[in-house]
Amino acid sequence: DQQVKQNSPSLSVQEGRISILNCDYTNSMFDYFLWYKKYPAEGPTFLISISSIKDKNEDGRFTVFLNKSAKHLSLHIVPSQPGDSAVYFCAAQGAQKLVFGQGTRLTINP
Amino acid sequence: DAGVIQSPRHEVTEMGQEVTLRCKPISGHDYLFWYRQTMMRGLELLIYFNNNVPIDDSGMPEDRFSAKMPNASFSTLKIQPSEPRDSAVYFCASRTSSRGWNSPLHFGNGTRLTVT
């Protein structure tokens, strides 16, 4: 039972363009959502988060959007840079537990 | 701040052997989590501790898996006996509740386990 799903295993975007990563969840009890970024041979690192009482949170080039009615969130990166190439994990929190999606591998092409 | 420290970085063992993975959380963090990453399932939560006490081990796949946290600065995840399907990257993560219930997790660099 995958409570958090990232349906795109990979995404390729040209440098300078917008990258949009998507995530869906099933449990309406989740109240906090996060995105993590992971480089090879390293652990995931926290990128940006959003509370369920908001629908948008922005931090520099990164913006997370939350649509509670659709149980959907997305991460926008603009403009995309080569250093953004990594695996991105969506995560949802409920009752102190953080549930992760399968990840999306983002490749930024020069 | 040295971050979350895991050892070993790589472990190769034969089926049936006991494997012990180790983790030192960030000092002052009161929550510790063990996750397993596989291609098929992504990052799965195995177990987490609060103040050294196991709170939820519902993600532990089988009785072959066990985890302990004897003190605030050390935790182990043990697999006995190991099987090839246990091959994965195992991550330890910690967080503090002092900054609120939604403070992010800090991950170690993981242990890549290969069981042949």
Backbone of each chain as ProteinMPNN parsed JSONL, in Angstrom:
{"seq_chain_A": "DQQVKQNSPSLSVQEGRISILNCDYTNSMFDYFLWYKKYPAEGPTFLISISSIKDKNEDGRFTVFLNKSAKHLSLHIVPSQPGDSAVYFCAAQGAQKLVFGQGTRLTINP", "coords_chain_A": {"N_chain_A": [[0.85, -1.187, 0.0], [1.037, 1.837, -1.175], [1.341, 4.837, 0.131], [2.27, 7.292, -0.597], [2.963, 8.535, -3.697], [5.094, 8.79, -6.462], [4.783, 9.157, -9.635], [6.377, 9.458, -11.853], [9.307, 8.065, -12.767], [11.549, 9.251, -13.811], [12.825, 12.366, -15.103], [13.615, 14.689, -17.583], [15.092, 17.779, -18.218], [15.743, 20.868, -19.846], [18.493, 23.0, -19.204], [17.853, 26.035, -17.516], [15.17, 26.009, -18.012], [11.868, 25.34, -16.606], [11.469, 22.936, -14.043], [9.194, 20.47, -13.129], [8.062, 18.528, -10.61], [6.037, 15.887, -9.55], [3.675, 14.624, -7.097], [1.585, 12.363, -5.414], [-0.754, 11.606, -2.807], [-2.444, 9.431, -0.488], [-3.487, 9.353, 2.067], [-5.524, 11.217, 4.052], [-4.902, 12.142, 6.508], [-2.358, 13.063, 6.632], [-0.35, 15.865, 7.45], [1.709, 17.468, 6.879], [4.161, 18.244, 4.48], [7.02, 17.369, 2.586], [9.952, 17.924, 0.584], [12.767, 16.143, -0.46], [16.15, 15.994, -1.508], [18.441, 13.985, -3.281], [21.746, 13.077, -3.765], [23.993, 10.823, -5.54], [25.404, 8.234, -3.536], [25.056, 9.619, -1.196], [23.106, 10.66, 1.679], [19.57, 11.528, 1.708], [18.744, 15.015, 1.557], [17.107, 17.698, 3.175], [14.884, 19.842, 1.441], [12.596, 21.596, 0.931], [9.47, 22.521, 2.457], [5.934, 22.184, 3.281], [3.065, 23.165, 5.033], [-0.118, 21.68, 5.765], [-2.012, 23.628, 5.946], [-1.455, 25.539, 4.189], [-1.166, 26.532, 0.698], [0.931, 27.039, -0.886], [4.463, 27.378, -0.92], [7.454, 29.132, -0.999], [10.906, 29.21, -1.815], [13.495, 30.759, -2.799], [14.616, 29.506, -5.814], [12.921, 27.414, -5.67], [9.646, 26.161, -5.387], [6.88, 24.914, -3.689], [3.758, 23.449, -4.233], [0.542, 22.792, -2.927], [-2.31, 20.854, -3.276], [-4.936, 20.139, -1.601], [-7.487, 19.052, -1.934], [-7.211, 17.479, -4.15], [-5.292, 15.848, -3.264], [-2.568, 16.202, -3.907], [0.744, 17.217, -4.598], [3.296, 19.422, -5.791], [6.577, 20.164, -6.961], [8.299, 22.95, -8.047], [10.988, 24.012, -9.947], [12.78, 26.73, -10.828], [14.953, 29.018, -12.424], [16.021, 25.9, -13.881], [19.058, 24.268, -12.98], [22.283, 22.778, -13.738], [23.315, 21.611, -11.381], [21.057, 20.816, -10.098], [20.452, 18.306, -10.852], [19.52, 15.251, -9.668], [18.071, 12.823, -7.41], [14.767, 13.21, -6.437], [12.773, 13.145, -3.617], [9.501, 12.956, -2.527], [7.725, 13.527, 0.485], [5.488, 12.7, 3.151], [4.042, 13.632, 6.213], [2.711, 12.186, 9.157], [1.552, 11.644, 12.4], [4.146, 11.643, 13.547], [5.561, 10.055, 11.791], [7.375, 9.798, 8.784], [6.539, 9.386, 5.528], [7.74, 8.231, 2.507], [7.848, 8.821, -1.071], [8.638, 6.992, -4.123], [10.596, 8.312, -5.453], [11.951, 10.582, -7.921], [14.045, 10.781, -10.646], [15.803, 13.504, -11.594], [17.157, 15.036, -14.395], [19.184, 17.532, -15.571], [19.772, 19.013, -18.538], [22.465, 20.485, -20.341]], "CA_chain_A": [[0.0, 0.0, 0.0], [1.919, 2.985, -1.321], [0.557, 6.006, 0.524], [2.83, 8.451, -1.281], [3.373, 8.025, -5.004], [5.686, 9.645, -7.477], [4.531, 8.291, -10.793], [7.407, 9.61, -12.884], [10.61, 7.635, -12.246], [12.607, 10.125, -14.292], [12.426, 13.59, -15.804], [14.757, 15.367, -18.2], [14.736, 19.173, -18.478], [16.858, 21.667, -20.334], [18.984, 24.043, -18.304], [17.183, 27.32, -17.656], [13.725, 25.831, -18.067], [11.228, 24.961, -15.35], [11.292, 21.513, -13.72], [8.011, 20.247, -12.298], [7.995, 17.167, -10.089], [4.702, 15.661, -8.996], [3.541, 13.65, -6.02], [0.211, 12.142, -4.962], [-0.845, 10.863, -1.559], [-3.78, 8.867, -0.304], [-3.94, 9.478, 3.447], [-5.94, 12.586, 4.337], [-4.397, 12.524, 7.832], [-1.061, 13.717, 6.497], [-0.534, 17.281, 7.708], [2.939, 18.22, 6.56], [4.738, 17.626, 3.294], [8.404, 17.798, 2.398], [10.734, 17.406, -0.541], [14.167, 15.88, -0.181], [17.0, 15.848, -2.686], [19.471, 13.004, -2.973], [22.83, 12.835, -4.71], [24.538, 9.468, -5.41], [26.279, 7.902, -2.411], [24.787, 10.478, -0.055], [21.754, 10.565, 2.185], [18.68, 12.62, 1.278], [18.827, 16.268, 2.31], [15.872, 18.452, 3.171], [14.872, 20.913, 0.457], [11.527, 22.556, 1.171], [8.309, 21.866, 3.053], [4.686, 22.946, 3.296], [2.051, 22.694, 5.961], [-1.405, 21.414, 5.095], [-2.881, 24.805, 6.005], [-1.048, 26.434, 3.114], [-1.205, 25.927, -0.626], [2.153, 27.391, -1.611], [5.612, 27.835, -0.157], [8.506, 29.462, -1.952], [12.234, 29.423, -1.258], [14.409, 30.967, -3.917], [14.188, 28.912, -7.087], [12.063, 26.26, -5.378], [8.292, 26.433, -4.91], [6.044, 23.719, -3.535], [2.321, 23.707, -4.294], [-0.258, 21.725, -2.347], [-3.734, 20.831, -3.598], [-5.452, 19.16, -0.647], [-8.676, 18.369, -2.443], [-6.744, 16.468, -5.104], [-4.217, 15.1, -2.599], [-1.476, 16.315, -4.875], [1.677, 18.32, -4.44], [4.294, 19.512, -6.842], [7.771, 20.976, -6.726], [8.724, 23.677, -9.222], [12.341, 24.55, -9.869], [12.962, 27.62, -11.978], [15.332, 28.204, -13.569], [16.746, 24.668, -13.55], [20.502, 24.356, -13.136], [22.9, 21.443, -13.779], [23.463, 21.09, -10.021], [19.767, 20.298, -9.615], [20.349, 16.897, -11.243], [19.523, 14.436, -8.447], [16.794, 12.134, -7.181], [13.917, 13.996, -5.551], [11.771, 12.368, -2.891], [8.379, 13.595, -1.866], [7.438, 12.849, 1.748], [4.317, 13.191, 3.872], [4.164, 13.331, 7.639], [1.532, 12.017, 9.984], [1.856, 10.909, 13.634], [5.594, 11.579, 13.708], [6.183, 9.199, 10.781], [7.548, 10.409, 7.476], [6.371, 8.376, 4.489], [8.358, 8.727, 1.282], [7.555, 8.244, -2.373], [9.721, 6.176, -4.691], [11.628, 9.188, -5.988], [12.021, 10.945, -9.338], [15.408, 11.189, -11.02], [15.793, 14.698, -12.448], [18.397, 15.298, -15.132], [19.177, 18.844, -16.232], [20.661, 18.963, -19.711], [23.011, 21.811, -20.688]], "C_chain_A": [[0.891, 1.244, 0.0], [1.111, 4.239, -1.027], [1.023, 7.284, -0.148], [3.416, 7.946, -2.594], [3.979, 9.13, -5.872], [5.68, 8.822, -8.75], [5.555, 8.417, -11.909], [8.757, 9.194, -12.32], [11.733, 8.581, -12.671], [12.016, 11.296, -15.057], [13.677, 14.251, -16.338], [14.324, 16.762, -18.63], [15.967, 19.914, -18.962], [17.224, 22.75, -19.316], [18.275, 25.369, -18.595], [15.659, 27.222, -17.697], [13.18, 25.479, -16.68], [11.159, 23.433, -15.223], [10.083, 21.396, -12.806], [7.96, 18.775, -11.903], [6.682, 17.004, -9.33], [4.667, 14.529, -7.976], [2.067, 13.561, -5.624], [0.216, 11.348, -3.666], [-2.282, 10.421, -1.341], [-4.358, 9.128, 1.085], [-4.268, 10.929, 3.784], [-5.47, 13.058, 5.717], [-3.007, 13.159, 7.769], [-1.242, 15.225, 6.658], [0.695, 18.126, 7.381], [3.633, 17.477, 5.443], [6.111, 18.22, 3.029], [8.952, 17.244, 1.089], [12.187, 17.273, -0.087], [14.885, 15.659, -1.51], [18.115, 14.888, -2.335], [20.461, 12.888, -4.125], [23.343, 11.403, -4.512], [25.495, 9.355, -4.23], [26.133, 8.852, -1.226], [23.376, 10.213, 0.447], [20.894, 11.695, 1.65], [18.878, 13.855, 2.158], [17.532, 17.056, 2.113], [15.96, 19.635, 2.21], [13.843, 21.993, 0.794], [10.323, 21.808, 1.726], [7.087, 22.765, 2.967], [3.726, 22.317, 4.281], [0.735, 22.517, 5.221], [-2.348, 22.618, 5.134], [-2.525, 25.824, 4.92], [-1.207, 25.742, 1.764], [0.049, 26.232, -1.443], [3.229, 27.801, -0.619], [6.78, 27.998, -1.115], [9.82, 29.698, -1.221], [13.218, 29.527, -2.411], [13.855, 30.392, -5.21], [13.173, 27.784, -6.898], [10.711, 26.71, -4.821], [7.546, 25.114, -4.81], [4.585, 24.167, -3.494], [1.582, 22.506, -3.719], [-1.725, 21.909, -2.735], [-4.364, 19.74, -2.736], [-6.635, 18.385, -1.192], [-8.293, 17.256, -3.415], [-5.704, 15.548, -4.484], [-2.983, 15.039, -3.501], [-0.567, 17.463, -4.486], [2.717, 18.275, -5.542], [5.432, 20.42, -6.394], [8.172, 21.611, -8.046], [10.121, 24.221, -8.98], [12.524, 25.429, -11.099], [13.926, 28.754, -11.619], [16.113, 26.962, -13.127], [18.233, 24.833, -13.868], [21.105, 22.948, -13.14], [23.051, 20.801, -12.396], [22.175, 20.564, -9.42], [19.586, 18.835, -10.006], [20.553, 16.016, -10.018], [18.229, 13.621, -8.435], [16.015, 12.945, -6.148], [12.842, 13.098, -4.94], [10.725, 13.295, -2.298], [8.104, 12.826, -0.576], [6.246, 13.497, 2.426], [4.398, 12.735, 5.315], [2.805, 13.218, 8.309], [1.926, 11.212, 11.201], [3.338, 10.627, 13.772], [6.3, 10.712, 12.675], [6.24, 9.932, 9.464], [7.51, 9.297, 6.434], [6.851, 8.965, 3.173], [7.773, 8.073, 0.039], [8.77, 7.504, -2.894], [10.853, 7.013, -5.257], [11.495, 9.418, -7.484], [13.432, 11.411, -9.638], [15.315, 12.337, -12.009], [17.157, 14.875, -13.09], [18.249, 16.628, -15.85], [20.221, 18.807, -17.345], [21.156, 20.354, -20.079], [22.543, 22.288, -22.059]], "O_chain_A": [[1.425, 1.646, 1.034], [0.29, 4.658, -1.843], [0.264, 8.248, -0.259], [4.258, 7.048, -2.606], [3.444, 10.232, -5.989], [6.48, 7.901, -8.914], [5.6, 7.58, -12.81], [9.308, 9.899, -11.474], [12.745, 8.701, -11.98], [10.901, 11.244, -15.575], [14.682, 14.362, -15.635], [13.317, 16.92, -19.321], [17.088, 19.627, -18.543], [16.357, 23.328, -18.661], [18.118, 25.771, -19.748], [14.95, 28.199, -17.456], [13.933, 25.341, -15.716], [10.832, 22.734, -16.183], [9.96, 22.133, -11.828], [7.832, 17.893, -12.753], [6.277, 17.88, -8.566], [5.496, 13.619, -7.987], [1.388, 14.581, -5.515], [1.092, 10.511, -3.45], [-3.214, 10.966, -1.932], [-5.576, 9.127, 1.262], [-3.377, 11.778, 3.797], [-5.621, 14.231, 6.059], [-2.539, 13.728, 8.755], [-2.163, 15.807, 6.085], [0.707, 19.34, 7.586], [3.695, 16.248, 5.44], [6.336, 19.415, 3.222], [8.476, 16.235, 0.568], [12.747, 18.153, 0.566], [14.298, 15.202, -2.491], [18.678, 14.95, -1.242], [20.095, 12.642, -5.274], [23.155, 10.825, -3.441], [26.288, 10.258, -3.962], [26.995, 8.885, -0.348], [22.553, 9.623, -0.253], [21.417, 12.709, 1.187], [19.146, 13.742, 3.354], [16.95, 17.071, 1.028], [16.969, 20.339, 2.165], [14.189, 23.167, 0.926], [10.169, 20.609, 1.496], [7.184, 23.944, 2.627], [3.593, 21.096, 4.353], [0.508, 23.131, 4.179], [-3.365, 22.634, 4.439], [-3.204, 26.838, 4.757], [-1.363, 24.522, 1.694], [0.205, 25.738, -2.56], [2.961, 28.471, 0.378], [7.06, 27.123, -1.934], [9.85, 30.304, -0.15], [13.706, 28.523, -2.929], [12.759, 30.748, -5.643], [12.633, 27.264, -7.874], [10.644, 27.531, -3.906], [7.575, 24.299, -5.731], [4.23, 25.131, -2.815], [1.937, 21.357, -3.98], [-2.301, 22.98, -2.546], [-4.331, 18.562, -3.092], [-6.768, 17.188, -0.936], [-8.962, 16.226, -3.494], [-5.281, 14.576, -5.11], [-2.45, 13.971, -3.802], [-1.025, 18.537, -4.097], [2.977, 17.231, -6.141], [5.259, 21.313, -5.565], [8.364, 20.917, -9.045], [10.4, 24.815, -7.938], [12.442, 24.969, -12.238], [13.731, 29.401, -10.59], [16.79, 26.988, -12.099], [18.615, 25.442, -14.867], [20.502, 22.021, -12.601], [22.928, 19.584, -12.26], [22.188, 19.939, -8.359], [18.652, 18.187, -9.533], [21.62, 16.027, -9.404], [17.405, 13.726, -9.343], [16.555, 13.319, -5.106], [12.111, 12.398, -5.64], [11.046, 14.291, -1.65], [8.238, 11.602, -0.547], [6.022, 14.7, 2.292], [4.776, 11.6, 5.604], [1.893, 14.011, 8.077], [2.581, 10.179, 11.057], [3.74, 9.505, 14.079], [7.529, 10.64, 12.68], [5.288, 10.604, 9.067], [8.336, 8.384, 6.45], [6.431, 10.05, 2.771], [7.276, 6.947, 0.075], [9.793, 7.396, -2.217], [11.942, 6.501, -5.514], [10.994, 8.566, -8.217], [13.957, 12.312, -8.983], [14.815, 12.173, -13.122], [18.184, 14.864, -12.41], [17.32, 16.832, -16.631], [21.408, 18.594, -17.097], [20.37, 21.3, -20.128], [22.913, 23.379, -22.493]]}, "seq_chain_B": "DAGVIQSPRHEVTEMGQEVTLRCKPISGHDYLFWYRQTMMRGLELLIYFNNNVPIDDSGMPEDRFSAKMPNASFSTLKIQPSEPRDSAVYFCASRTSSRGWNSPLHFGNGTRLTVT", "coords_chain_B": {"N_chain_B": [[28.961, 20.373, 13.977], [28.679, 17.067, 13.275], [26.853, 15.657, 11.841], [24.638, 12.901, 10.976], [26.034, 9.788, 11.549], [26.915, 6.876, 9.915], [27.863, 3.439, 9.932], [29.037, 0.279, 8.66], [30.064, 1.881, 5.508], [29.804, 0.302, 3.305], [28.763, -3.069, 2.989], [29.388, -6.357, 2.446], [28.169, -9.552, 2.403], [27.645, -13.062, 3.029], [24.812, -15.088, 2.329], [22.839, -15.994, 5.119], [24.543, -15.135, 7.066], [25.111, -13.018, 9.942], [24.326, -9.574, 10.103], [25.26, -6.356, 11.121], [24.31, -3.079, 11.364], [25.284, 0.257, 12.007], [24.623, 3.33, 13.795], [25.084, 6.722, 14.563], [23.35, 9.26, 15.904], [22.627, 12.811, 15.398], [23.865, 14.887, 17.928], [21.752, 15.592, 20.64], [19.428, 15.229, 19.265], [16.227, 13.757, 19.502], [14.737, 11.89, 18.22], [15.042, 8.94, 16.281], [15.414, 7.278, 13.228], [15.149, 4.41, 11.13], [15.566, 3.667, 7.776], [14.982, 1.947, 4.651], [16.196, 1.731, 1.405], [15.076, 0.803, -1.739], [14.937, -0.027, -5.236], [12.401, -0.692, -6.105], [10.583, 0.066, -4.079], [11.32, 2.483, -3.062], [12.037, 4.705, -0.385], [11.616, 3.136, 2.563], [10.152, 3.181, 5.756], [11.474, 1.568, 8.51], [11.684, 1.36, 11.352], [11.206, 3.455, 14.248], [12.584, 5.452, 16.889], [11.979, 7.176, 19.965], [13.51, 9.174, 22.273], [15.192, 6.985, 22.852], [13.475, 4.848, 22.992], [11.733, 2.292, 21.323], [9.178, 3.144, 19.116], [7.529, 2.62, 16.914], [7.545, -0.201, 15.094], [6.442, -1.292, 12.905], [7.205, -1.382, 10.281], [9.288, -3.127, 10.048], [10.464, -5.808, 8.277], [10.574, -8.628, 8.833], [10.967, -11.155, 11.407], [13.631, -11.543, 11.362], [14.853, -9.172, 11.398], [16.065, -6.751, 13.648], [16.202, -3.996, 15.936], [18.016, -1.766, 18.02], [18.435, 0.707, 20.577], [20.557, 1.555, 22.674], [21.47, 3.832, 23.978], [21.38, 7.473, 23.864], [23.098, 8.153, 21.835], [23.617, 6.135, 20.044], [22.689, 3.54, 17.81], [21.622, 0.361, 16.575], [20.988, -1.76, 13.773], [20.062, -4.938, 13.121], [20.408, -7.863, 11.173], [19.545, -11.127, 11.032], [19.121, -14.429, 10.173], [20.86, -13.151, 7.294], [19.546, -12.496, 3.98], [19.564, -12.704, 0.358], [17.571, -10.951, -0.651], [17.579, -8.914, 1.127], [19.353, -7.096, 0.326], [20.147, -3.776, -0.126], [20.087, -0.18, 0.32], [20.61, 1.102, 3.454], [19.37, 3.556, 5.536], [19.962, 5.767, 8.22], [18.357, 8.189, 10.22], [17.891, 11.294, 11.963], [16.079, 13.509, 14.159], [15.07, 16.523, 15.851], [12.749, 17.331, 18.374], [12.631, 19.715, 19.523], [12.422, 21.909, 17.993], [9.891, 21.982, 17.168], [7.138, 19.999, 15.949], [7.436, 19.483, 13.302], [10.045, 19.538, 12.399], [12.693, 18.897, 10.101], [13.986, 15.697, 8.952], [17.334, 14.528, 9.386], [19.603, 12.9, 7.465], [21.924, 10.13, 7.469], [24.733, 8.989, 5.444], [24.197, 6.47, 4.629], [24.246, 2.827, 4.489], [25.391, 0.554, 2.236], [24.197, -2.513, 1.614], [25.045, -5.705, 0.555], [23.998, -8.892, -0.068], [25.091, -12.015, -0.773]], "CA_chain_B": [[27.953, 19.328, 13.899], [29.201, 16.064, 12.362], [25.781, 15.008, 11.11], [24.359, 11.516, 11.328], [27.154, 8.963, 11.097], [26.584, 5.462, 9.771], [28.955, 2.533, 9.571], [29.997, 0.664, 7.635], [29.469, 2.459, 4.307], [29.484, -0.833, 2.442], [28.853, -4.363, 3.657], [29.109, -7.496, 1.569], [28.15, -10.737, 3.237], [27.012, -14.231, 2.421], [23.506, -15.471, 2.855], [22.874, -16.731, 6.372], [25.396, -14.457, 8.044], [24.531, -11.908, 10.699], [24.792, -8.252, 9.687], [24.931, -5.293, 12.066], [24.514, -1.724, 10.874], [25.413, 1.148, 13.16], [24.244, 4.723, 13.561], [25.23, 7.734, 15.625], [22.531, 10.412, 15.503], [23.119, 14.14, 15.762], [23.754, 15.115, 19.359], [20.603, 16.396, 21.034], [18.215, 14.784, 18.573], [15.531, 12.777, 20.334], [14.091, 10.881, 17.376], [15.936, 8.233, 15.368], [14.648, 6.487, 12.27], [15.857, 3.537, 10.179], [14.885, 3.509, 6.499], [15.627, 1.089, 3.666], [15.907, 2.192, 0.055], [15.175, -0.146, -2.85], [14.439, 0.536, -6.492], [10.961, -0.931, -6.259], [9.733, 0.656, -3.039], [11.825, 3.765, -2.614], [12.475, 4.769, 1.013], [10.632, 2.542, 3.469], [10.445, 3.306, 7.183], [11.529, 0.28, 9.183], [11.42, 1.514, 12.78], [11.742, 4.689, 14.791], [12.741, 5.563, 18.334], [11.884, 8.476, 20.61], [14.21, 9.07, 23.56], [15.774, 5.637, 22.921], [12.428, 3.833, 23.117], [11.101, 2.003, 20.029], [7.794, 3.611, 19.094], [6.771, 1.964, 15.842], [8.393, -1.111, 14.317], [5.542, -1.964, 11.958], [7.853, -1.505, 8.979], [10.319, -4.169, 10.069], [9.881, -6.815, 7.385], [10.452, -9.97, 9.389], [11.639, -11.335, 12.698], [15.085, -11.572, 11.155], [15.323, -7.8, 11.604], [15.876, -6.2, 14.989], [16.903, -2.723, 16.135], [18.159, -1.354, 19.411], [19.025, 2.019, 20.832], [20.94, 1.455, 24.088], [21.623, 5.178, 24.546], [20.968, 8.547, 22.954], [24.082, 8.414, 20.787], [23.971, 4.929, 19.3], [21.626, 2.596, 17.477], [22.017, -0.707, 15.655], [19.993, -2.531, 13.041], [20.672, -6.243, 12.924], [19.695, -8.821, 10.331], [20.062, -12.453, 11.325], [20.166, -14.502, 9.157], [20.646, -12.283, 6.135], [19.134, -13.133, 2.73], [19.863, -11.825, -0.794], [16.547, -9.917, -0.833], [17.834, -7.817, 2.066], [20.291, -6.181, -0.318], [19.528, -2.451, -0.252], [20.803, 0.846, 1.075], [19.93, 1.359, 4.725], [19.649, 4.904, 6.039], [19.58, 6.196, 9.553], [18.057, 9.617, 10.23], [17.47, 11.771, 13.276], [15.477, 14.832, 14.207], [14.805, 17.035, 17.181], [11.395, 17.851, 18.567], [12.733, 21.007, 20.214], [12.086, 22.965, 17.032], [8.537, 21.758, 16.694], [6.841, 18.647, 15.501], [7.689, 19.325, 11.878], [11.442, 19.748, 12.018], [13.023, 17.867, 9.105], [14.934, 14.625, 9.245], [18.697, 14.616, 8.896], [20.002, 11.545, 7.112], [23.308, 9.735, 7.254], [25.044, 8.665, 4.054], [23.697, 5.15, 4.306], [25.074, 1.62, 4.383], [24.964, -0.28, 1.104], [24.321, -3.92, 1.992], [24.922, -6.702, -0.504], [23.995, -10.259, 0.463], [25.283, -12.924, -1.919]], "C_chain_B": [[28.366, 18.318, 12.833], [28.104, 15.418, 11.532], [25.555, 13.602, 11.621], [25.454, 10.64, 10.727], [26.732, 7.5, 11.075], [27.833, 4.664, 9.43], [28.439, 1.112, 9.512], [29.315, 1.337, 6.451], [29.027, 1.36, 3.345], [29.656, -2.112, 3.242], [28.48, -5.428, 2.642], [29.203, -8.749, 2.419], [27.458, -11.878, 2.505], [25.68, -14.528, 3.095], [23.658, -16.306, 4.125], [23.713, -16.083, 7.45], [24.622, -13.361, 8.766], [25.16, -10.603, 10.234], [24.358, -7.232, 10.735], [25.309, -3.951, 11.477], [24.448, -0.78, 12.06], [25.101, 2.596, 12.797], [24.502, 5.564, 14.8], [24.428, 8.945, 15.193], [23.205, 11.73, 15.867], [22.867, 14.356, 17.257], [22.57, 16.024, 19.667], [19.305, 16.026, 20.325], [17.555, 13.666, 19.363], [14.737, 11.743, 19.538], [15.13, 10.258, 16.46], [15.114, 7.273, 14.521], [15.605, 5.595, 11.489], [14.972, 3.372, 8.941], [15.679, 2.554, 5.613], [15.209, 1.6, 2.281], [16.117, 1.069, -0.95], [14.59, 0.515, -4.098], [12.92, 0.441, -6.558], [10.125, -0.094, -5.297], [10.225, 1.997, -2.532], [12.322, 3.694, -1.181], [11.355, 4.249, 1.912], [11.078, 2.748, 4.912], [10.402, 1.922, 7.826], [11.098, 0.392, 10.642], [11.848, 2.904, 13.195], [11.673, 4.694, 16.313], [12.491, 7.015, 18.77], [12.502, 8.34, 21.987], [14.647, 7.637, 23.857], [14.749, 4.521, 23.01], [11.824, 3.553, 21.742], [9.617, 2.349, 20.071], [6.962, 2.837, 18.077], [7.731, 1.105, 15.034], [7.558, -1.853, 13.272], [6.158, -2.143, 10.565], [8.946, -2.551, 8.922], [9.77, -5.376, 9.323], [9.662, -8.181, 8.012], [11.154, -10.026, 10.74], [13.152, -11.398, 12.554], [15.698, -10.195, 11.413], [15.059, -7.391, 13.056], [16.682, -4.913, 15.106], [16.922, -2.391, 17.617], [18.714, 0.058, 19.473], [19.388, 2.055, 22.316], [21.161, 2.793, 24.772], [21.342, 6.214, 23.467], [21.926, 8.758, 21.793], [24.419, 7.193, 19.942], [22.756, 4.05, 19.049], [22.182, 1.55, 16.517], [20.787, -1.307, 14.987], [20.656, -3.847, 12.675], [19.777, -7.113, 12.055], [20.339, -10.183, 10.556], [18.975, -13.499, 11.125], [19.841, -13.613, 7.961], [20.288, -13.119, 4.901], [19.416, -12.171, 1.574], [18.841, -10.709, -0.978], [16.674, -8.778, 0.166], [18.793, -6.792, 1.472], [19.588, -4.864, -0.632], [20.491, -1.447, 0.36], [19.973, 1.167, 2.314], [20.363, 2.72, 5.26], [19.176, 5.044, 7.478], [19.334, 7.706, 9.474], [17.668, 10.031, 11.64], [16.844, 13.151, 13.146], [15.275, 15.23, 15.659], [13.382, 17.548, 17.249], [11.428, 19.239, 19.193], [12.396, 22.172, 19.304], [10.685, 22.771, 16.472], [8.374, 20.381, 16.088], [7.202, 18.419, 14.045], [9.13, 19.627, 11.469], [11.887, 18.592, 11.116], [13.985, 16.812, 9.632], [16.298, 14.959, 8.669], [19.193, 13.186, 8.679], [21.514, 11.362, 7.142], [23.505, 9.385, 5.787], [24.708, 7.23, 3.675], [24.739, 4.052, 4.366], [24.521, 0.804, 3.22], [25.244, -1.734, 1.454], [24.104, -4.805, 0.773], [25.028, -8.077, 0.128], [24.041, -11.227, -0.719], [24.889, -14.377, -1.59]], "O_chain_B": [[28.406, 18.639, 11.645], [28.411, 14.686, 10.592], [26.196, 13.163, 12.576], [25.76, 10.742, 9.539], [26.257, 6.957, 12.072], [28.733, 5.141, 8.739], [27.503, 0.763, 10.231], [28.085, 1.359, 6.396], [28.008, 1.48, 2.665], [30.566, -2.233, 4.062], [27.398, -5.401, 2.056], [30.215, -8.978, 3.083], [26.779, -11.677, 1.498], [25.475, -14.246, 4.276], [24.496, -17.205, 4.196], [23.607, -16.441, 8.623], [23.618, -12.85, 8.269], [26.366, -10.528, 10.0], [23.211, -7.249, 11.182], [26.465, -3.707, 11.133], [23.669, -0.98, 12.993], [25.287, 3.028, 11.659], [24.182, 5.174, 15.923], [24.784, 9.598, 14.212], [24.224, 11.753, 16.557], [21.794, 14.045, 17.773], [22.398, 17.076, 19.052], [18.222, 16.451, 20.727], [18.222, 12.746, 19.836], [14.138, 10.834, 20.112], [15.994, 10.952, 15.925], [14.246, 6.558, 15.02], [16.741, 5.984, 11.218], [13.804, 2.994, 9.035], [16.883, 2.372, 5.794], [14.034, 1.863, 2.026], [17.187, 0.463, -1.011], [13.844, 1.49, -4.011], [12.242, 1.367, -7.006], [9.063, 0.402, -5.673], [9.601, 2.588, -1.651], [12.967, 2.717, -0.801], [10.285, 4.852, 2.005], [12.239, 2.518, 5.25], [9.414, 1.198, 7.7], [10.258, -0.375, 11.113], [12.745, 3.487, 12.584], [10.832, 4.039, 16.928], [12.764, 7.954, 18.022], [12.081, 7.5, 22.783], [14.489, 7.145, 24.974], [15.125, 3.352, 23.094], [11.433, 4.495, 21.052], [8.89, 1.898, 20.957], [5.827, 2.449, 18.355], [8.627, 1.623, 14.368], [7.945, -2.929, 12.815], [5.687, -2.958, 9.772], [9.478, -2.832, 7.848], [8.725, -5.911, 9.692], [8.65, -8.827, 7.738], [11.835, -9.088, 11.154], [13.871, -11.311, 13.55], [16.904, -10.07, 11.621], [13.99, -7.646, 13.61], [17.716, -4.757, 14.457], [15.987, -2.689, 18.359], [19.37, 0.533, 18.547], [18.601, 2.538, 23.13], [21.057, 2.894, 25.994], [21.1, 5.876, 22.308], [21.594, 9.479, 20.852], [25.401, 7.209, 19.2], [21.918, 3.84, 19.926], [23.1, 1.826, 15.744], [19.7, -1.351, 15.563], [21.686, -3.868, 12.001], [18.553, -7.101, 12.187], [21.529, -10.369, 10.301], [17.978, -13.469, 11.847], [18.674, -13.36, 7.664], [20.67, -14.283, 4.788], [19.498, -10.961, 1.782], [19.204, -9.619, -1.42], [15.957, -7.782, 0.066], [19.016, -5.735, 2.061], [18.564, -4.84, -1.315], [21.562, -1.805, 0.851], [18.783, 1.466, 2.221], [21.552, 2.998, 5.416], [18.14, 4.513, 7.879], [20.028, 8.414, 8.744], [17.175, 9.216, 12.419], [17.051, 13.86, 12.161], [15.304, 14.399, 16.566], [12.874, 18.131, 16.291], [10.387, 19.87, 19.374], [12.12, 23.279, 19.766], [10.338, 23.327, 15.43], [9.346, 19.699, 15.762], [7.267, 17.274, 13.598], [9.393, 19.939, 10.307], [11.504, 17.444, 11.34], [14.692, 17.017, 10.618], [16.412, 15.584, 7.614], [19.197, 12.371, 9.602], [22.28, 12.291, 6.882], [22.574, 9.469, 4.985], [24.911, 6.821, 2.532], [25.943, 4.303, 4.304], [23.354, 0.416, 3.21], [26.401, -2.137, 1.576], [23.112, -4.672, 0.056], [26.022, -8.396, 0.78], [23.137, -11.249, -1.554], [24.994, -15.254, -2.447]]}, "name": "protein", "num_of_chains": 2, "seq": "DQQVKQNSPSLSVQEGRISILNCDYTNSMFDYFLWYKKYPAEGPTFLISISSIKDKNEDGRFTVFLNKSAKHLSLHIVPSQPGDSAVYFCAAQGAQKLVFGQGTRLTINPDAGVIQSPRHEVTEMGQEVTLRCKPISGHDYLFWYRQTMMRGLELLIYFNNNVPIDDSGMPEDRFSAKMPNASFSTLKIQPSEPRDSAVYFCASRTSSRGWNSPLHFGNGTRLTVT"}
